[in-house]
Amino acid sequence: MVALRETLEDGWFRGMATMETAEIFDGAARELTRRGLDAVALVRHGLYEEVAGALLASVAATGLAPKMFEGFESFDHESWAEVLGLPDRVLTVEARSPSEAADAFGRVIVPLLPRVISWISTASLRDMVELKAPKAIREISDDELSQFFELHIPYRWMIDYFSRTFYRGWATESLHLTHRWLKGLEGPPCSSELMDDRRIDPGALAFEIADRAASAEGRGSHRALLLKALPAHNKEAAALVMGSLTGEMTRHAVGLLRQGRVKEAAALFEFGVRGAPDNAELHNNWGFCLIPVDSHRALKLLIRAQALGYFCEPFNVYNQMCCLVSLGRHQPALSLAANSWDLVRERPPACGDIWRLDGSSWALERTKNVCRDVADLAISVAIRNGWQDQVKIWNDRIVTLGAP
């Protein structure tokens, strides 16, 4: 199931598949079927957001915002435009201000969602992962749409349960259902024998549930929206669409950052935030892009992301520290690290892209343990200011972390 999910998330739908990737995907689907699980239903219902997001991003990239996304040359925009009923003439969104662009984008894309869901509800596994346009898409009723979203919950539960190591990556509903199942209050989504293949830590599970409740995270996790009934300007529907594109925005933004095109990368997430103003990940990523060029604004965005319940606190803390260091606020940077340390070290080591101080500038690098990076940055700040007691404290904390 991990191979199934990661193949979709890594962008097979963008024409990046090799023969080996295709064989891995097909092999994973066959193995799931052999074990009594329906691979097609797992993708259709458990991963529909990834499939819908891939299709909408492809439509946007090739027709609405060709300069915002790259790497979609193999996508059959003409066939999809015809079957989805896109207007013949669509103004490209990058020609407008971010707020106007997001509004225009939402008015075109949001009405497509029911048709996209209708296609997903009947498409074959290969058609979904390759985004192969059908000859026609039937109208889907409100009842069918509601039933489709209801099926998402048990299938997403299985995706999270079997393919995501850390509870932080699970949907909130998956956490609650697992908690209830452990207490005998909920039936399993598949055979009990399969469920027993994974050991669940009840304490860690309960901690994650409580942490989300305290931060109000997961407020927007309920997807059972009757999208067909929502007008194109409905903010909730627009936010759902923008959220589904976050993965594509992030993939493309990292490429832009590696080319030194920082402002263009930031513009992607500014566009996203205009359409989804309560999306914590979009705020965090926008702030991250701005760290080398506008640390003051970046800090405000990162604090906003934290308030909205951004899911990866260690990265958010590290990014805020980078801003404070850039602004010359060294003592607040150390205080933030110290006050957040217990929270940061409780999280499993997380990998991702970070800005690392290289002399007087910031360099984009890949990290495997952002918790250690928080400590390393704190030591760097302490050494720069001659705070030897803080150097010792943070060196001792690194020792307690173990091997890097």
C-alpha positions in Angstrom: 0.0 0.0 0.0 3.0 2.3 0.6 4.1 1.8 -3.0 0.6 2.5 -4.3 0.3 5.8 -2.4 3.8 7.0 -3.0 3.6 6.3 -6.7 0.6 8.6 -6.9 2.1 11.3 -4.7 5.4 11.3 -6.6 3.8 12.3 -9.8 3.3 9.3 -12.1 0.3 11.2 -13.5 2.7 13.8 -14.9 4.3 11.3 -17.3 7.3 10.6 -15.1 6.8 6.9 -14.9 9.5 4.5 -15.9 8.8 0.9 -16.8 10.1 -0.1 -13.4 7.8 2.3 -11.7 4.8 0.9 -13.6 5.8 -2.6 -12.7 6.1 -1.7 -9.0 2.7 0.0 -9.0 1.0 -3.0 -10.8 2.7 -5.4 -8.5 1.5 -3.5 -5.4 -2.1 -3.5 -6.7 -1.9 -7.3 -7.4 -0.5 -7.9 -3.9 -3.3 -5.9 -2.3 -5.9 -7.9 -4.2 -4.2 -11.2 -3.2 -4.5 -10.1 0.4 -8.2 -9.4 0.1 -8.1 -5.6 -0.4 -9.6 -3.8 -3.4 -6.8 -1.7 -4.9 -9.1 0.1 -7.3 -11.4 1.2 -4.4 -8.4 2.2 -2.3 -7.3 4.6 -5.0 -10.8 5.7 -6.0 -12.0 6.4 -2.5 -9.0 6.5 -0.2 -6.8 8.6 -2.6 -9.4 10.5 -4.6 -8.0 13.8 -3.4 -4.6 13.0 -4.8 -6.1 11.9 -8.2 -8.5 14.9 -8.3 -5.6 17.3 -7.3 -3.4 15.8 -10.0 -6.1 16.3 -12.7 -7.0 19.8 -11.6 -3.3 20.8 -11.4 -2.8 19.4 -14.9 -5.8 21.4 -16.2 -4.5 24.5 -14.5 -0.9 24.0 -15.7 -1.8 23.5 -19.4 -4.7 25.9 -19.7 -5.1 28.4 -16.8 -1.7 29.0 -15.4 0.9 27.7 -17.9 3.7 29.8 -16.3 2.9 28.7 -12.7 3.4 24.9 -13.3 5.9 23.0 -15.5 6.4 19.4 -16.5 2.9 18.7 -17.9 3.8 18.4 -21.6 2.3 14.9 -22.0 -1.1 15.9 -20.5 -4.0 15.8 -23.0 -5.5 19.1 -22.2 -7.6 19.3 -25.3 -9.5 16.1 -24.6 -10.0 17.0 -20.9 -11.2 20.5 -21.8 -13.8 19.0 -24.0 -15.1 16.3 -21.6 -15.1 18.7 -18.6 -16.8 21.5 -20.5 -14.1 24.1 -20.0 -15.0 27.4 -21.7 -13.3 28.0 -25.1 -11.6 31.1 -23.9 -10.1 31.3 -20.4 -8.0 34.2 -19.2 -4.7 33.0 -17.8 -4.5 33.7 -14.0 -0.9 34.9 -13.8 -1.9 38.1 -15.6 -3.8 39.3 -12.6 -3.1 40.1 -9.0 -2.9 37.0 -6.7 -6.3 37.8 -5.1 -8.0 38.3 -8.5 -6.2 35.3 -9.9 -7.4 33.0 -7.1 -11.0 34.3 -7.6 -10.9 33.7 -11.3 -9.2 30.4 -10.9 -11.9 29.2 -8.4 -14.7 30.3 -10.6 -13.4 28.1 -13.5 -12.2 25.1 -11.5 -14.7 24.7 -8.7 -17.7 23.8 -11.0 -15.5 21.0 -12.5 -15.3 19.1 -9.2 -18.6 17.1 -9.5 -17.6 16.0 -13.0 -14.1 15.0 -11.8 -15.6 13.0 -8.9 -18.0 11.4 -11.4 -15.1 10.3 -13.5 -13.1 9.0 -10.5 -16.1 7.0 -9.4 -16.0 4.8 -12.5 -12.5 5.1 -14.0 -10.1 2.1 -14.1 -7.0 2.1 -12.0 -4.7 2.8 -14.9 -6.9 5.6 -16.2 -6.8 7.3 -12.8 -3.0 7.1 -12.4 -2.4 8.1 -16.0 -5.2 10.7 -16.1 -6.6 9.3 -19.3 -9.6 11.3 -20.5 -12.8 9.4 -21.1 -15.0 9.9 -24.1 -17.8 11.3 -21.9 -18.6 11.9 -18.2 -22.1 11.3 -16.9 -23.8 13.7 -14.6 -23.6 12.7 -10.9 -26.5 13.2 -8.5 -26.3 14.8 -5.1 -27.0 11.4 -3.4 -24.2 9.7 -5.4 -21.8 12.4 -4.5 -22.7 12.1 -0.9 -22.2 8.4 -0.9 -18.9 8.8 -2.7 -17.6 11.0 0.1 -18.9 8.7 2.8 -16.8 5.8 1.3 -13.7 8.0 1.5 -13.6 7.7 5.3 -13.1 3.9 5.7 -10.8 3.7 2.7 -8.7 6.7 3.8 -8.5 4.9 7.2 -6.9 1.9 5.5 -4.5 4.1 3.5 -3.3 5.8 6.7 -3.3 2.7 8.9 -1.2 0.6 6.5 1.0 3.1 4.7 1.8 6.0 7.0 4.4 5.3 9.7 3.7 8.3 11.8 0.3 9.3 13.2 1.1 12.9 12.4 0.4 12.1 8.7 -3.0 10.5 9.4 -6.3 12.1 8.7 -8.1 13.1 11.9 -11.0 10.7 11.1 -8.5 7.9 10.8 -7.1 8.6 14.3 -10.5 8.6 15.9 -11.7 5.5 14.1 -8.5 3.6 15.2 -9.0 4.8 18.8 -12.6 3.6 18.7 -11.6 0.2 17.1 -9.0 -0.4 19.8 -11.7 0.1 22.4 -14.1 -2.2 20.6 -16.5 0.6 19.7 -15.9 0.5 15.9 -15.7 -2.3 13.4 -12.5 -2.6 11.3 -12.4 -1.5 7.6 -11.0 -4.8 6.6 -10.3 -8.2 8.2 -9.0 -8.2 11.8 -6.1 -10.4 10.7 -4.9 -7.7 8.4 -5.4 -5.0 11.1 -3.2 -7.0 13.5 -0.3 -6.8 11.0 0.4 -3.4 12.4 1.1 -2.6 16.0 -0.6 0.5 17.3 0.8 2.5 20.2 -2.4 3.6 22.1 -0.5 6.3 24.1 1.0 7.9 21.0 -2.3 7.7 19.2 -4.1 9.4 22.1 -1.4 12.1 22.3 -1.9 13.0 18.6 -5.7 13.1 19.0 -5.4 15.4 22.0 -2.7 17.6 20.3 -5.0 18.2 17.3 -8.0 18.9 19.5 -5.9 21.5 21.4 -4.7 23.2 18.2 -8.1 22.9 16.5 -6.3 21.2 13.6 -8.5 19.1 11.3 -11.3 21.6 11.2 -11.4 21.3 7.4 -10.8 17.6 7.2 -14.5 16.7 6.6 -14.8 16.4 2.8 -18.4 15.3 2.6 -19.4 18.4 0.8 -22.2 18.4 -1.7 -20.0 20.2 -4.2 -22.5 20.2 -6.9 -24.7 22.4 -4.8 -22.0 24.9 -4.1 -21.8 28.0 -6.3 -18.5 28.8 -8.1 -17.7 31.7 -5.8 -18.3 29.6 -2.6 -15.2 30.1 -0.4 -15.4 26.6 1.1 -15.4 24.9 -2.3 -12.6 27.2 -3.5 -10.5 26.4 -0.5 -11.0 22.6 -1.1 -9.8 23.0 -4.7 -6.8 25.1 -3.6 -5.9 22.6 -0.9 -5.9 19.7 -3.4 -3.3 21.6 -5.4 -0.9 22.1 -2.5 1.2 19.1 -3.4 1.7 20.2 -7.0 2.5 23.8 -5.9 5.1 22.4 -3.4 6.7 20.2 -6.0 7.0 23.0 -8.5 8.0 25.6 -5.9 11.0 23.5 -4.8 12.2 23.3 -8.4 11.9 27.1 -8.6 13.8 27.6 -5.3 16.6 25.3 -6.5 16.9 27.6 -9.6 17.1 30.7 -7.4 13.6 31.9 -8.4 12.5 32.6 -4.9 9.9 35.3 -5.6 8.2 33.1 -8.3 8.0 30.2 -5.8 6.5 32.5 -3.2 4.0 33.8 -5.7 2.6 30.3 -6.1 1.7 30.0 -2.4 0.5 33.6 -2.2 -1.9 32.6 -5.0 -2.9 29.6 -2.9 -3.5 31.5 0.3 -5.8 34.0 -1.5 -8.0 31.0 -2.5 -7.7 29.1 0.8 -7.0 31.7 3.6 -7.3 29.2 6.4 -4.9 26.6 4.9 -2.0 26.2 7.3 0.3 24.4 4.9 0.0 27.1 2.2 0.8 29.8 4.8 3.8 27.9 6.0 5.1 27.3 2.5 4.6 30.9 1.5 6.6 32.0 4.5 9.3 29.4 3.9 9.9 30.8 0.3 10.2 34.3 1.6 12.9 33.6 4.3 15.9 34.6 2.2 14.3 37.8 0.7 11.7 39.1 3.3 12.2 37.6 6.7 9.9 40.0 8.4 6.9 39.0 6.3 8.0 35.4 6.3 7.9 35.4 10.1 4.3 36.7 10.2 3.2 34.0 7.7 4.9 31.2 9.7 3.3 32.4 12.9 0.0 32.4 11.2 0.6 28.9 9.9 1.3 27.8 13.5 -1.9 29.4 14.7 -3.8 27.6 12.0 -2.4 24.2 13.3 0.4 23.5 10.8 1.0 19.8 11.0 4.9 19.7 11.3 5.9 21.9 14.3 9.7 21.2 14.1 9.9 22.7 10.6 7.8 25.6 11.6 9.9 26.3 14.6 13.1 26.0 12.6 11.8 28.3 9.9 10.8 30.9 12.5 14.3 30.7 14.0 15.7 31.4 10.5 13.6 34.5 10.2 14.6 35.8 13.7 18.3 35.2 12.9 18.0 37.1 9.6 16.4 40.0 11.5 19.2 40.0 14.1 16.9 38.9 16.9 19.3 36.2 18.2 18.0 36.0 21.8 14.4 35.5 20.7 15.6 32.8 18.3 17.3 30.9 21.1 14.3 31.4 23.4 12.0 30.0 20.7 14.2 26.9 20.3 14.3 26.4 24.1 10.6 26.9 24.7 9.8 24.5 21.8 12.4 21.9 22.4 10.2 19.4 24.2 7.6 19.6 21.4 10.3 19.4 18.7 12.1 16.4 20.0 8.9 14.4 20.7 8.3 14.3 17.0 9.9 11.6 14.9 12.9 12.7 12.7 11.4 14.4 9.7 13.1 15.0 6.3 12.4 17.9 4.0 13.9 21.0 2.5 15.3 23.7 4.8 17.3 26.9 4.5 20.7 26.5 6.0 22.8 29.5 7.0 25.9 29.7 4.8 28.0 32.7 5.9 25.6 35.6 5.5 23.2 34.0 3.1 20.8 31.1 3.1 21.3 27.9 1.0 18.5 25.4 0.2 19.4 21.9 1.4 17.7 18.6 2.1 17.6 17.5 5.7 16.8 14.1 7.3 16.4 15.4 10.9 15.0 18.9 11.4 15.1 18.4 15.2 18.9 18.3 15.1 18.8 21.3 12.7 17.0 23.3 15.4 19.7 22.5 17.9 22.5 23.1 15.4 21.1 26.5 14.5 20.8 27.4 18.2 24.5 26.5 18.7 25.5 28.6 15.7 23.6 31.6 17.2 25.1 31.0 20.6 28.7 30.8 19.2 28.2 33.9 17.1 27.2 35.8 20.3 29.8 34.3 22.6 27.1 32.7 24.8 29.2 29.7 26.0 26.6 28.5 28.5 24.1 28.2 25.7 26.6 26.4 23.5 27.1 23.8 26.3 23.3 23.4 26.9 22.6 22.8 23.2 25.5 20.5 22.7 24.2 18.4 25.6 20.7 18.4 24.0 22.3 17.1 20.7 24.0 14.3 22.7 20.6 13.2 24.1 19.3 12.9 20.5 21.8 10.2 19.6 23.3 9.6 16.2 22.3 12.2 13.5 
